[in-house]
Amino acid sequence: MVIRSILLSVLLVFGTMACQNLVTEIDPSRLPQMDRKLVVNGYLSPQDTVLAVSVSSSQTVLGDIVGDSVNTVGEATVTIRSEGKAITLAYDPAERAYLADARRFPIQAGKTYTVQVDAPGFETVTSSCTVPQAVPVAELKLDSTRNYTDSGIELTWTYGVRVVWQDPAGETNYYRVVGYGECVSRIPPTGTAHIDSTTPKVLTRGIIGFGRLEQFISDRNQDGQRLVSARGEVPRFFDYAYYDSTTQRTYSGSHFYTKPLTLRISVLQTDENYYRYHRARQQQRQSQGNPFAEPILMPSNIQGGLGCFAAYNRSTMEVRL
């Protein structure tokens, strides 16, 4: 036993020395110099009421650490063009994005739009996208499960929903399925709020989850078929927020949903850039905290920079429970 312990100790020492020998400090001057680039993200849709583009800067491996984790660039000129017309977006410090009223520059299906961003100290970047056609939602398939407490008392219902739509034949299509539930609920009093006496009625809303990756669908190997989404589960708790003018405070929290309950489900027909970029983001989030996960390379269609400028078209169906 003593000899075995000595051998193990020797092996550990040599293993530690081997690991240390693998670490080599490199003079930063010998590494290639990488300039910061503009990171542009914007998504166009005919249904949007506001055009929005975010502009930030990438963080180099070497160099000073920027205190703002978003690295927002607020002194850029952001212009969107299509068919000889153009609009310049204005920077909104509260939203940390460049905005414009969509009524001044309506987004239309089938048209191509180009964004150009100029900022002091950065290379000019551009990108283009074409807005796809909308694909109507054909049907919502609902299911439900009654939940009970341990003592057998009925607690609530759990609802699920699947979306059905017809894929156009003869073309490559990309989709994303999203949705939310909405209801007006009486929430417990806060003790200081003055809204609607002691039991305020507020609008509550909950996001319906269709799965991190399952929400993204392409018609590969199912072109022209009737497509069905993954099951989306309606959350039991909905979020709320309201402002009380008497106390001049905003109150927020979560509460059980109540009936009548409205579900609004949308199918986004997206371009390929939107599909690839957002799907990669979900993959990246899914692998966070896993030291054995393979790194996810984020796609980009920004010429001269990073990020994604893409388009989608939304069709929605709602059901009341």
N, C-alpha and C positions, 0 to 999 in steps of 0.2 A: 504494500500500500504506500509506503514511504517513497519507493522508487517511482511509482506511478504518479504521485503528487509532484515529485521533482520534475518528471518529464512534462507534465501538463503545464507547470510554471514556465519551463524553458520555451515550450511551444507558444505560450501566450506572449512572452517577451519578444520572441522573434516575429510573431504575427503583428504585434504593435509596431515594431521597428519597420516592418515591411509596409504597413499602412502609411506611416509617417514618410517613408521614402517616396511614396507615390504622390505626395503633395509637394508641388514645386511653386514657389512664389515667382510671379512674372512681373517685370518692371512694366507699369502701365504705359510707358512711352513706346513699348514694343507692340502693343495691341493696336489694331486698326481703329481709327477715329470714326465714330458714328455720329452724324448730325441728327438732331431731333427733327421729326417729321410731323406734319399736320395729320391729325386723326379726325376724319369726317364721317358722321353718321346721319343719314336722313332717309325717310321712307315716305313715298308719295302714294296717295290713295284718293280716288274720286269722292269718297265719303267723308274725308277729313275737312274740318272747318278752319284749321290752322296749318300752314306750311311751317315745318320745323326742321332745322338742321343744327346739330351740335358740332362744335369745333374745339378740339383740344390738341395737346402736343404729346408726342410719345416721350417716354422716359428712357434715356440712355443708360447702359449698364454702369458706365463710369461717368463721374461728374457730380455736380451739386444735386442734392435731393430737393425736389420741389415740394413745398409744404402743402399745397392744394392737391389732394389725392386725385382729383379729376383733371388737373392741368388745363383748365379751361382757357381758351384764347378768346379774349373779348374785344380785340381790335382788328378783326378781320372784315373783309368785304365778301359777302356771300350772295351770289347771283344764280338764279335758275332761269334757263332759256328753253324755248321750244318754238319752232316754226317762225322765227323772226321776232318773237315777243320775249320780253325779259322782265323779271321782278327782282329787286334787291331786298333781302331780308334784314330786319333791324335786330340788334342784340338786346335781349331782355335779361338783365342781371339776376332777377329773381328766378327765372327758369334756366339760366345758364345755357341759353340756346338762342339761335337766330330765328325770328318768327315773322310771319306775314299772314294777313287775312286771305284765306283761300278763295274768297269771292273775287278778289282782285286778279287772281291768276288761276282759274279753274283747271283742275287736273282731269284729263279725259282718257278713257280707255283707248288703247291702240296707238297713242302718241308717245314719242320719245322725248325725254327731258334731260338736260345737261346742267350740272351744277359746277360752278367755278368758285374757288375760295382763294383769296389773296390775303396774306397777313405779313406784316413786317418781320423780317428775319427768317422767313420760310419760303420754300419753293412753291410756286403757284400749282394748285392741284385741281384736277377735273375728274368727272365721272358722268356716265350716262346710263339711263334705264328706260325701258319701255313698259307702259302700264298694261297688264293683261286684262282680258275680258272677265266679267263676273260669271260665276257658275252658280245657278240657283240651288238653294237647299231644297231637296225633294221631300224629305220626311224626317221627323224626330221620333225615335223609338225610346219610350220611357219604360223603366222598371222601378219597382219599389220594394223595400223591406221594412217590416215593422219591428222596432227595437223595444226590448223590455229591460227593466231593471232586474237585479238579482232576486227581488221579492216577487217578480211576476207582474209588476205594475207597468202599464204601457208608458213608454218614454216619448218616442217620436218616430217619424218615418225617415228612412234614408232613401234618397232618389238617385237614380242613374239615368244617363241619356246617351244614345248613340245617334250620329248624324248620317244621313244618307243623301248622296248626290250622284248625278250622272256625269261621268268624265267624257269630255269631247274627244271623239276618235280622230286619229291621224295626226296628233301633235303631242309634244311632251309637255306635261303639266305638273305643277307643284302646288301643294296645298298646306295650309295650317288651320287647325280647328281650335276655336276659342269660345268661351262663353262665361256667363255669370248669372246668378240668381239675384232677385231683388224683391224686397217686401217692406211694408211699413210696420214697425213693431213698437210696442210699449216697453221701454227699457226701465230698469230699476232707477229710482231717483238717486242723484249724486249727493244730495244733502245741501248743496249750495246753488244748483241750477234753478232757474225760475221759469223754464220753458214748460208750457202746458201743465201747470200746477205741479203735482208730485209724481206723476207718471208720464213723462214725455213720450210722444209718438215721433219717431224719427225714421228716416229712410235707411235701411240696412242693405248691404250688398256683399255677396260672397263669390269668389272666383271658382268656376267649375274646372277641375283638373282632368285633362285628357292624357296625362303622362308626359314626362319631360321630352322623350323622343317620339312617342307614339302620336303626339299632336301634329307631327310633320309627316306628310304623305306625298309620295310621287306616284304617277301612273305607270311606272316601269313594270313591265310584265302584266299589266292590267289595263292597257289602253282601251278606251271606249266602253269600259265596264261600269256597272253601278257600284260605287265605292261606299264603304261603311267605315266610320271612324271607330277608334277604340272607345271603350266605355268611359264616359266622363262622370265623376261622382260629385254630387252637390254637397258642399260642406254643411255640417250641422250648425256651425256658428258663422254669423255674418258680421261684418265690420260696420261701424257707424261713426259719424263725426258730425257735430252741430255746434253752432255758435250761439251763445246766450248773451244777448245785448245788455241784460241787466247786470250781470257779473263781468261782462266783457271778457269772457273766457271761452275757449273751445274745448268741448268735452268729446272724448272718443273712447272706443272700446269694442267689444264683441258681444253678441247676444244670439240665443237660439232664433232661427228663422221662424216666422209664423205665416199662416195662410190668411188671405190668398198670396200665393207665391208665383212670381213670374220668372220664367227661364228664357234667356235670350242667347241663342247659339248661332255662331257665325262660321262660315267657311271662307277663308281667305285664299283666293287663287293668287299665288305669288310668282314673281320672276325667279330665275335660278339663283341669282345673287342673294336675294332675301332668304330663300330656302337654305342654301349652303351656309350662309353666315350665322343665322339664328340657330340652326341645328347644331353647328359647331359650338356655339356658346352654351347650349344646353349640355352637350357632351362634356365641355370643360367644367361646368358647374357640377355635373354628376361625378366627375373624377376627383373633385377637391377633397383633400384629406387622405387620399389613397396613395401611398408612396410607391405602389407598384403599377399605377395606371400609366399608360402611354401618353406622352404629351400630345395635346391637340393643337394643330397648326390652324390659326384663324385665317380664313380666306379674306381677300381684299380686292375690291375693284376700283380703288381710288388711284388714279395715275399720278405718281409723284408723292403719294402719301399712303395712309392706312385707313381702314374702316370700310364702310359699306353704304352705298347710295343705291336704293332699290325701290321697287314698287309692288303694290298688291291691289286687288279689287275684292270688296267684301259683299257677301250676301248673307242675310240674317233671317232666321225664323224664330218666333217666340211661342211659348205655350204657358197657359195659366193653370195653376194647380190649386 
